[in-house]
Amino acid sequence: MATHRPKQRKPTGAPSTWRAKRRMNPMLRFKMYNPLQMEYTNIATGKEKISFGLNQKEQQRLKTRELHKIKRQKRQITRAITQTMNESRGSISVSGTEKTFEISQGEMHDLVNLNTAKKIFELNLPEHGPYKIDYTRNGQYLALCGAKGHLSIIRWKDFRLISEEYFSVDADYIHDIKFAMNESMLCCAQREGVYVYNTKCVETHVLKHSMPMPLKLEYLPYHFLLCSVGHHGKLVYFDVSMGEKIATKNTKLGSCDTMTQNPRNAVIHLGHNNGTVTLWTPTNEQPVARILCHKSRVRGLAVSHSGYEMATSDDRGYLKFWDLRKFDQMLFDYKHNSMISELTYSQTGLFAFSTGKMVRIWNLKRGFKPCDVAGADEISQRHQHLYLQHFLPRRLASSLKFCPYEDVLGIGNTLGFSSIVVPGSGEPNYDLFEADPFETQKKRNNKIVHQLLDKLQPEMIQLNPDFIAAPRSRARRSERQQESEREGDKKWARKNVTRNVKNGYRGVLRKRYSKYQHMKDLHLRQEKMKSILNVRKKTKSKETKGEMAQKKERMVNFLSKKRKPVASALDRFTGPKQAEQASQIRSRWRRKAEKVHF
């Protein structure tokens, strides 16, 4: 029989991979750790220390000089950054009784510089309108989609057509368009579903089953979520990076074609046919908020870039502004004779809306006046916020969009596209990590990788985004509340069945049975008392109903009682028939008194 011998361990020693410790030459060590590039002199003798040929004061002076040099360079960098970040926004300066909304785009074309004047142009495309438009996040590219089957991507600053495609009207009717990530992914809401095209307008993906029959699209850039809503009234969240559906929310309010997002917390706002606006997140089955904004169908919906203000419009021409910190509080409203359909906010807070052929731009900041102090008396209350207005001859506005980081408003209309200049609408200080207006293709590809690494999960979308960085006091308070709830739940929690009970499990069963009988008796008593109270209530209600019916009957009898007519002097000359009628009217006791007995 073979005996098991324990495995002999090798004596521990240094592995072969360990290298011998290299002894560094003092000269080499000095070259490695010499930031100030001082000279080396070796006067090492016995117990004396190594000296660098400089006394201590000279070394300190060199160190301070280097530190001052570094601080000076930092100051120059910060000064350059602040100079670029403090660029003033554009504006219109008027004098006397001149008003900003009286200045037309033709006059502005003659007043501004050449580069800005190039941004005022029109594209006449009458065969495929009305047009929907969208800009990329950095404002470089413009997408035009005609409802009757025209799709194009333009680098609009140098008027370069990147790609263009025409579809048959019967097969593909385009409802809306949206850029996802960048210009290389263009999403179109067509008749059957959402079609995704690349920069050359080549179809790359089709989402017929995930997003059927869409009418409106929205894209959440930090979560890589494409949202759609359509004829079925269902809000769909689709992850573009993973290629899968995240959530589907049934609004149960019919077809919906009005949607926007809150840039602050990525909550989706939907406007419905019954005048309500609902707020949705991908983790909640029901809307997180519901606001009754209008008495008719919601036609326009927009949220400011700060995320605290919402504008809504309806069929009847009402325009209302709401404070999203207090949902029941309306800031102010405005009434127009025609329907207000398209709403949009700029990066600096300017607000634009369309009323058929007229596009108006408001400045909602405090203290704004469209004219000088001399002409303030001539402005009516309706024109207090009016900044600019633009008339579209023989065409209706179908889409409005401010170009990011540019003082430009794009207008999609029934006969093509119009671009107008709105001074002060674009943010002059851009962030390279957010959106670079001058990015190249290499920077764009690198940015996509960084964005995917920084991608947020759908669970992070909440109505109050401050819960992520909530202070500790709030967290402690919530923990205390949870502890109190747990202590309250301990009364009804299941205890250990055999603790402090005689006769083991049989005692537990007896105790439970007695508790059950007690609860049963208590329940029966409660039911009996409820039935008695219900009977008393019914009898009392019957009595009150009978009394009310009697009172009503008395009142009817009193009002319908026939009064005695006043006797006329001509009654004695009436014929026998009239006399009979007169005698019938008399009372019984009067008739008895008039009888003559022989």
RALIN-V97334 format. One record per residue. RES is the residue in one small letter. PSI is psi in whole degrees, -180 to 180 (* if undefined). OMEGA is omega as a letter, one per 40 degrees, with the letter a starting at -180 (none if undefined). BURIAL is # if it has 24 or more other ideal C-beta (glycine too) atoms within 12 Angstrom, else .. Layout:
# RALIN-V97334
RES;PSI;OMEGA;BURIAL, RES;PSI;OMEGA;BURIAL
This chain:
# RALIN-V97334
m;126;a;., a;129;i;., t;143;a;., h;118;i;., r;136;i;., p;146;a;., k;129;a;., q;130;i;., r;142;i;., k;147;i;., p;135;a;., t;141;i;., g;179;a;., a;130;i;., p;160;a;., s;-20;a;., t;-20;i;., w;134;i;., r;152;i;., a;144;a;., k;124;a;., r;128;i;., r;123;a;., m;141;i;., n;139;i;., p;-35;i;., m;-43;i;., l;-42;i;., r;-40;a;., f;-39;i;., k;-34;a;., m;-40;a;., y;58;a;., n;76;a;., p;-28;a;., l;0;i;., q;49;i;., m;161;a;., e;155;a;., y;125;i;., t;127;a;., n;104;i;., i;39;a;., a;116;i;., t;122;i;., g;-119;a;., k;-3;a;., e;150;i;., k;163;i;., i;133;i;., s;148;a;., f;13;i;., g;2;i;., l;143;i;., n;175;a;., q;-36;a;., k;-40;a;., e;-40;i;., q;-40;i;., q;-39;i;., r;-40;i;., l;-39;i;., k;-47;a;., t;-36;i;., r;-43;i;., e;-40;i;., l;-41;i;., h;-35;i;., k;-43;i;., i;-43;i;., k;-38;i;., r;-42;i;., q;-40;i;., k;-42;i;., r;-41;i;., q;-41;i;., i;-47;i;., t;-38;i;., r;-41;i;., a;-39;i;., i;-46;a;., t;-35;i;., q;-40;i;., t;-32;a;., m;-13;a;., n;27;i;., e;132;a;., s;149;i;., r;156;i;#, g;158;i;#, s;172;i;., i;123;i;#, s;126;a;., v;161;a;#, s;150;i;., g;-133;a;., t;11;i;., e;146;a;., k;144;a;#, t;-36;a;#, f;-4;i;#, e;-8;a;., i;124;a;#, s;169;i;., q;-29;i;#, g;-42;i;., e;-38;a;., m;-33;i;#, h;-35;a;., d;-21;a;., l;-32;a;., v;174;i;#, n;177;a;., l;-42;a;., n;-39;i;., t;-34;a;#, a;-28;i;., k;-21;a;., k;-6;i;#, i;107;a;#, f;170;i;#, e;146;i;#, l;118;i;#, n;110;i;., l;74;a;#, p;-15;a;., e;-21;a;., h;10;a;#, g;173;e;#, p;157;a;#, y;140;i;#, k;144;a;#, i;161;i;#, d;144;i;#, y;154;i;#, t;169;a;#, r;-27;i;#, n;-2;i;#, g;12;a;#, q;-40;a;#, y;150;i;#, l;134;i;#, a;130;i;#, l;131;i;#, c;120;i;#, g;139;a;#, a;-25;a;#, k;24;i;#, g;36;i;#, h;131;a;#, l;132;a;#, s;150;i;#, i;128;a;#, i;136;i;#, r;93;a;., w;-20;a;#, k;-35;i;#, d;15;i;., f;46;i;., r;123;i;., l;115;a;., i;-49;a;#, s;161;a;#, e;144;a;#, e;142;i;#, y;138;i;., f;161;i;#, s;140;a;., v;-37;a;., d;-35;a;., a;-47;a;., d;113;i;#, y;121;a;#, i;123;a;#, h;-39;a;#, d;167;a;#, i;148;a;#, k;135;i;#, f;132;i;#, a;128;a;#, m;-70;a;#, n;-164;a;#, e;-11;a;#, s;-5;i;#, m;103;a;#, l;122;a;#, c;130;a;#, c;130;i;#, a;97;a;#, q;-174;a;#, r;-45;a;#, e;-34;a;., g;-164;i;#, v;125;i;#, y;137;a;#, v;129;a;#, y;153;i;#, n;-167;a;#, t;-29;a;#, k;14;a;., c;35;i;#, v;131;a;., e;124;a;., t;-34;a;., h;153;i;., v;127;a;., l;75;a;#, k;-41;a;., h;-35;a;., s;-41;a;#, m;78;a;#, p;142;i;#, m;60;a;#, p;154;i;#, l;-25;a;#, k;143;a;#, l;151;i;#, e;147;a;#, y;131;i;#, l;106;a;#, p;-31;a;#, y;-16;a;#, h;-4;a;#, f;43;a;#, l;128;i;#, l;125;a;#, c;141;i;#, s;150;i;#, v;148;a;#, g;-146;a;#, h;-33;a;., h;-10;a;., g;25;a;#, k;130;i;#, l;124;a;#, v;131;i;#, y;124;a;#, f;125;i;#, d;116;a;#, v;-34;a;#, s;-35;a;#, m;-23;a;., g;38;a;., e;155;i;., k;132;a;#, i;-49;a;#, a;156;i;#, t;125;a;#, k;123;i;#, n;113;a;., t;-26;a;#, k;29;a;., l;21;i;#, g;-170;a;., s;144;a;#, c;131;i;#, d;18;i;#, t;117;a;#, m;145;i;#, t;170;a;#, q;155;i;#, n;114;a;#, p;-19;a;#, r;-44;a;#, n;6;i;#, a;28;i;#, v;138;a;#, i;132;i;#, h;130;i;#, l;134;i;#, g;131;a;#, h;174;a;#, n;-24;a;., n;9;i;#, g;4;a;#, t;154;i;#, v;124;a;#, t;146;a;#, l;130;a;#, w;146;i;#, t;155;a;#, p;-15;a;#, t;-13;a;., n;136;i;., e;-33;i;., q;157;i;., p;140;a;#, v;-20;i;#, a;151;i;#, r;123;a;#, i;128;i;#, l;103;a;., c;-37;a;#, h;168;i;#, k;-3;i;., s;-172;a;., r;137;i;#, v;122;a;#, r;-33;a;#, g;148;a;#, l;130;a;#, a;148;i;#, v;137;a;#, s;162;a;#, h;-24;i;#, s;-22;i;., g;7;a;#, y;-4;a;#, e;137;i;#, m;139;i;#, a;137;i;#, t;152;i;#, s;162;a;#, d;-172;a;#, d;-32;a;., r;1;i;., g;15;i;., y;135;i;#, l;122;a;#, k;145;i;#, f;132;a;#, w;146;i;#, d;115;a;., l;-8;i;#, r;-26;i;., k;103;a;., f;-24;a;., d;2;a;., q;121;i;., m;131;a;., l;-57;i;#, f;169;a;., d;168;a;., y;140;a;#, k;131;i;., h;158;a;#, n;-29;a;., s;172;a;., m;138;i;#, i;115;a;#, s;-48;a;#, e;130;i;#, l;146;i;#, t;151;i;#, y;149;i;#, s;175;a;#, q;-26;a;#, t;3;i;#, g;2;i;#, l;147;a;#, f;131;a;#, a;141;i;#, f;158;a;#, s;141;i;#, t;76;a;#, g;-111;a;#, k;-9;a;., m;134;i;#, v;125;a;#, r;142;i;#, i;126;i;#, w;149;i;#, n;108;a;#, l;10;a;#, k;153;i;., r;142;i;., g;0;i;., f;137;i;#, k;133;a;#, p;5;i;#, c;178;i;#, d;174;a;., v;-30;a;., a;-32;a;., g;17;a;., a;-29;a;., d;-20;a;., e;-9;a;., i;128;i;#, s;170;a;., q;-28;i;., r;-23;a;., h;18;a;#, q;-36;a;#, h;-4;a;#, l;122;a;#, y;-51;i;#, l;160;i;#, q;147;a;#, h;131;a;#, f;134;i;#, l;106;a;#, p;129;i;., r;32;i;., r;156;a;#, l;139;i;#, a;131;a;#, s;-13;a;#, s;138;i;#, l;140;i;#, k;127;i;#, f;136;i;#, c;129;i;#, p;138;i;#, y;20;i;#, e;148;i;#, d;61;a;#, v;139;i;#, l;122;i;#, g;134;a;#, i;113;i;#, g;130;a;#, n;-176;a;#, t;-20;a;#, l;16;i;#, g;-136;a;#, f;141;i;#, s;140;i;#, s;124;a;#, i;158;a;#, v;129;i;#, v;97;a;#, p;130;i;#, g;6;a;#, s;-26;a;#, g;151;i;#, e;120;a;#, p;-23;a;., n;99;a;., y;156;i;#, d;124;a;., l;-32;a;., f;-20;i;., e;-59;i;., a;127;a;#, d;112;a;#, p;-14;a;#, f;26;a;., e;147;i;#, t;180;a;., q;-37;i;., k;-44;i;., k;-38;i;., r;-44;i;#, n;-41;i;., n;-36;a;., k;-36;i;#, i;-41;i;#, v;-45;a;., h;-38;i;., q;-38;i;#, l;-35;i;., l;-32;a;., d;15;a;., k;138;i;., l;148;i;#, q;153;i;., p;-25;i;#, e;-16;i;., m;-9;i;#, i;111;i;#, q;160;a;#, l;-37;i;#, n;101;a;., p;-7;a;., d;-7;a;., f;-21;a;., i;-44;a;., a;42;a;., a;145;i;., p;166;a;., r;-33;a;., s;-41;i;., r;-40;i;., a;-41;i;., r;-41;i;., r;-41;i;., s;-37;i;., e;-41;i;., r;-42;i;., q;-41;i;., q;-40;i;., e;-43;i;., s;-39;i;., e;-40;i;., r;-41;i;., e;-38;i;., g;-34;i;., d;-18;a;., k;-27;i;., k;-35;a;., w;-1;i;., a;155;a;., r;124;a;., k;174;i;., n;125;a;., v;-29;a;., t;9;a;., r;132;i;., n;35;i;., v;132;i;., k;157;i;., n;22;i;., g;-135;a;., y;-29;i;., r;-40;i;., g;-35;i;., v;-45;i;., l;-41;i;., r;-40;a;., k;-42;i;., r;-38;a;., y;-43;i;., s;-39;i;., k;-39;i;., y;-43;i;., q;-42;i;., h;-46;i;., m;-34;i;., k;-44;i;., d;-42;i;., l;-41;i;., h;-42;i;., l;-40;i;., r;-43;i;., q;-43;i;., e;-40;i;., k;-44;i;., m;-39;i;., k;-43;i;., s;-41;i;., i;-45;i;., l;-38;i;., n;-40;i;., v;-44;i;., r;-42;a;., k;-42;a;., k;-45;i;., t;-42;i;., k;-42;i;., s;-37;i;., k;-45;i;., e;-46;a;., t;-40;i;., k;-41;i;., g;-43;i;., e;-43;i;., m;-40;i;., a;-41;i;., q;-45;i;., k;-44;i;., k;-41;a;., e;-41;i;., r;-44;a;., m;-41;i;., v;-43;i;., n;-41;a;., f;-41;a;., l;-31;a;., s;5;a;., k;135;a;., k;128;a;., r;157;i;., k;127;a;., p;153;i;., v;133;a;., a;140;a;., s;152;a;., a;-16;a;., l;4;a;., d;-31;a;., r;-21;i;., f;1;a;., t;158;a;., g;-179;a;., p;-36;a;., k;-44;i;., q;-34;i;., a;-41;i;., e;-43;i;., q;-42;i;., a;-37;i;#, s;-32;i;., q;-30;a;., i;-29;a;., r;155;a;., s;169;a;., r;-45;a;., w;-29;i;., r;-38;i;., r;-39;i;., k;-40;a;., a;-28;a;., e;-12;a;., k;141;i;., v;124;a;., h;130;i;., f;*;none;.
